[in-house]
Amino acid sequence: MAIIGDSDRWSAALLDTFGVVAAVIETVWPVCRADFHARRTENYITRRLIRRIRRDERIRDSFLQVESQRELLDDDPDTETGPEGYLDISILFWVGRNNLCLALECKRLNVLNKKGERDSLAHEYVHKGIMRFVNGQYASGLPLGGMIGYVMDGDVAFAFAAVKAKIRAEAAALSCDLHQSRELAAPQSFLTIHRRSPVEIELRHLLLPV
């Protein structure tokens, strides 16, 4: 059973929220990226992006709370284990439900390796990003989540092609329905559908040129 009960109702709410967040990111990203220094780690970029998102009036007017590196803790009060993971960006609703949020995972793409060659990092995007939604580590019981790809060299078309090829090659492992997955505003935005229990999840992807 989904943790939110009425899956269709909350799917629409999460999708509307993603639309707001995506619009805010589109607005703040040019200013955000202009502030980056040379050592642009994933966490550094994400923190600066979150600070910009929080300041936007569309987020405040929607009564949304934006958190960074949110710990995913087991609900068992007697457990002694640490967090099951950390969500890069969490968009929480003011509804008194700690486990109801729009989860966004961030990954770098198109990074130069030690040899000075471009590495797409599509493998990491898929296996350390998408897969965490597929296996229920992130957004368990929720019908929607999001991935943000920081395209370090600005070549969004190359990053999109690499990620798309990796998803197609590993569609079975990702439980990905390639017939429903589609581009939204290619290559910057696309969606993928993944079958999982108790509810399938739709992932919205944003590729941002750094």
C-alpha positions as CSV (number, residue, x, y, z in Angstrom):
1,M,0.0,0.0,0.0
2,A,1.3,3.5,-0.8
3,I,2.2,5.6,2.2
4,I,-0.1,8.4,1.0
5,G,-3.4,6.5,0.5
6,D,-4.9,8.2,-2.5
7,S,-2.1,7.7,-5.0
8,D,-3.8,9.6,-7.9
9,R,-4.5,12.7,-5.7
10,W,-0.9,12.9,-4.4
11,S,0.6,12.1,-7.7
12,A,-1.1,15.2,-9.1
13,A,0.1,17.2,-6.1
14,L,3.7,16.0,-6.5
15,L,3.6,16.7,-10.2
16,D,2.3,20.2,-9.6
17,T,5.1,20.7,-7.0
18,F,7.7,19.5,-9.4
19,G,6.4,21.9,-12.0
20,V,6.8,24.8,-9.5
21,V,10.3,23.7,-8.5
22,A,11.4,23.2,-12.1
23,A,10.2,26.7,-13.0
24,V,12.1,28.2,-10.1
25,I,15.2,26.3,-11.0
26,E,15.0,27.6,-14.6
27,T,14.8,31.1,-13.2
28,V,17.6,30.9,-10.6
29,W,20.0,28.7,-12.4
30,P,21.7,31.3,-14.6
31,V,22.4,33.4,-11.5
32,C,23.4,30.4,-9.5
33,R,25.9,29.0,-11.9
34,A,27.5,32.5,-12.3
35,D,28.5,32.2,-8.6
36,F,30.3,28.9,-8.9
37,H,34.1,28.8,-8.2
38,A,36.5,26.4,-9.9
39,R,36.1,23.6,-7.4
40,R,32.5,22.7,-8.3
41,T,31.7,19.6,-6.3
42,E,28.2,18.1,-6.4
43,N,27.4,19.2,-2.8
44,Y,28.7,22.7,-3.4
45,I,26.5,23.1,-6.4
46,T,23.5,21.7,-4.7
47,R,23.8,23.9,-1.6
48,R,24.0,27.0,-3.7
49,L,21.0,25.9,-5.8
50,I,19.0,25.2,-2.6
51,R,19.7,28.7,-1.2
52,R,18.5,30.2,-4.4
53,I,15.4,28.0,-4.5
54,R,14.4,28.9,-0.9
55,R,14.5,32.6,-1.7
56,D,12.0,32.4,-4.5
57,E,8.6,33.7,-3.7
58,R,6.9,30.9,-5.6
59,I,8.3,28.4,-3.1
60,R,7.3,30.5,-0.1
61,D,3.8,31.1,-1.4
62,S,3.3,27.4,-2.0
63,F,4.1,26.6,1.7
64,L,6.9,24.3,0.7
65,Q,9.9,23.6,2.8
66,V,13.2,22.9,1.0
67,E,15.8,20.7,2.9
68,S,19.3,19.7,2.1
69,Q,20.9,16.3,2.7
70,R,17.8,15.0,4.6
71,E,18.5,11.8,6.6
72,L,16.4,8.8,5.7
73,L,15.8,7.1,9.0
74,D,14.0,3.8,9.8
75,D,10.7,4.3,11.5
76,D,11.5,1.7,14.2
77,P,12.2,3.7,17.4
78,D,14.2,0.8,18.8
79,T,16.6,0.5,15.8
80,E,20.3,1.5,16.3
81,T,21.2,1.6,12.7
82,G,22.2,4.9,11.0
83,P,20.3,6.6,8.2
84,E,19.4,4.5,5.1
85,G,20.7,7.3,2.9
86,Y,20.5,11.1,2.4
87,L,18.3,12.9,0.0
88,D,20.1,15.7,-1.8
89,I,17.0,17.9,-2.1
90,S,13.7,17.3,-0.3
91,I,10.6,19.4,-0.9
92,L,8.3,18.9,2.1
93,F,4.6,19.7,2.3
94,W,3.1,21.3,5.4
95,V,0.7,18.4,6.0
96,G,2.2,16.8,9.1
97,R,3.6,13.8,7.2
98,N,7.4,13.5,7.6
99,N,7.6,10.8,4.8
100,L,5.7,12.8,2.2
101,C,8.0,14.9,0.1
102,L,9.3,15.4,-3.4
103,A,12.7,13.7,-3.5
104,L,15.3,15.1,-5.8
105,E,18.7,13.3,-6.3
106,C,21.6,15.2,-7.9
107,K,24.5,13.9,-9.9
108,R,27.3,15.3,-12.0
109,L,27.7,14.5,-15.6
110,N,30.4,15.1,-18.3
111,V,33.4,15.3,-15.9
112,L,37.0,15.2,-16.9
113,N,38.9,12.2,-15.6
114,K,42.5,12.1,-14.5
115,K,43.6,11.6,-18.1
116,G,41.9,14.7,-19.1
117,E,39.2,12.8,-21.0
118,R,35.5,13.4,-20.7
119,D,33.6,10.8,-18.6
120,S,29.8,11.0,-19.0
121,L,29.3,9.5,-15.5
122,A,26.0,8.1,-16.9
123,H,26.7,4.9,-15.0
124,E,26.7,6.8,-11.7
125,Y,23.6,8.7,-12.7
126,V,21.8,5.5,-13.3
127,H,23.1,3.2,-10.6
128,K,23.6,5.7,-7.7
129,G,20.7,7.9,-8.7
130,I,17.8,6.3,-10.6
131,M,18.3,2.9,-9.0
132,R,17.8,4.3,-5.5
133,F,14.3,5.2,-6.5
134,V,13.7,1.9,-8.2
135,N,14.7,-0.1,-5.2
136,G,12.6,2.0,-2.8
137,Q,15.5,3.7,-0.9
138,Y,14.2,7.0,-2.1
139,A,10.5,8.0,-2.4
140,S,9.3,4.6,-1.2
141,G,5.5,4.3,-1.7
142,L,5.4,7.6,-3.6
143,P,4.5,7.9,-7.3
144,L,6.9,10.7,-8.3
145,G,10.6,11.6,-7.8
146,G,13.2,13.7,-9.6
147,M,16.8,13.6,-10.9
148,I,19.0,16.6,-11.5
149,G,22.1,16.2,-13.7
150,Y,24.8,18.9,-13.4
151,V,26.4,18.9,-16.9
152,M,29.8,20.1,-15.9
153,D,31.1,20.9,-19.4
154,G,27.8,22.4,-20.5
155,D,27.3,19.8,-23.3
156,V,23.7,18.9,-22.4
157,A,23.1,17.0,-25.7
158,F,26.0,14.7,-25.1
159,A,25.0,14.1,-21.5
160,F,21.4,13.3,-22.5
161,A,22.5,10.9,-25.2
162,A,24.8,9.1,-22.7
163,V,22.2,8.8,-20.0
164,K,19.5,7.8,-22.5
165,A,21.7,5.0,-23.9
166,K,22.5,3.8,-20.4
167,I,18.9,3.6,-19.4
168,R,18.0,1.7,-22.6
169,A,20.9,-0.7,-22.1
170,E,19.8,-1.5,-18.5
171,A,16.0,-1.1,-18.8
172,A,15.3,-4.5,-17.4
173,A,17.4,-3.9,-14.2
174,L,15.7,-0.5,-13.9
175,S,12.2,-1.9,-14.4
176,C,11.9,0.9,-16.9
177,D,8.9,1.1,-19.3
178,L,10.6,2.5,-22.4
179,H,7.3,2.9,-24.2
180,Q,6.0,5.4,-21.6
181,S,9.3,7.2,-21.0
182,R,9.6,10.3,-23.2
183,E,11.3,13.6,-23.7
184,L,9.6,16.7,-22.4
185,A,11.9,19.5,-23.7
186,A,14.8,17.5,-25.1
187,P,17.5,17.2,-24.1
188,Q,17.1,19.3,-21.0
189,S,14.0,17.5,-19.6
190,F,12.6,14.0,-19.9
191,L,10.7,11.5,-17.8
192,T,11.1,7.7,-17.2
193,I,8.6,5.3,-15.7
194,H,9.7,2.5,-13.4
195,R,7.7,-0.5,-12.2
196,R,8.0,-1.3,-8.6
197,S,5.9,-2.3,-5.6
198,P,3.7,-1.0,-4.1
199,V,3.3,1.8,-6.8
200,E,5.3,2.5,-9.9
201,I,7.3,5.7,-9.9
202,E,7.6,8.4,-12.5
203,L,11.0,10.1,-12.5
204,R,11.3,13.6,-13.9
205,H,14.8,14.5,-15.1
206,L,16.4,18.0,-15.4
207,L,19.9,18.4,-17.0
208,L,21.5,21.7,-16.1
209,P,24.5,23.1,-17.9
210,V,27.3,24.2,-15.5
